[in-house]
C-alpha cells in the first residue's frame, strides 16, 4: 500500500502554518528573483548580439 510521507523519513518535524507560510514565501521570492535574473541576462545577451 502507498505510504504517504514515507520518503521524508521516520521523523517528522511539525511546522505551524505561519512558519510554513514564511518559508514558502521566501522560497517563491528566491525562485522569482533567480528566474528574473536569468531572463535579464538572456535579454542582455540577445541585445548585445544584435547591436
Secondary structure by P-SEA (a helix, b strand, c coil): ccccccccccbbbbbcaaaaaaaaaaaaaaaaaaaaaaaaaaaaaaaaaac
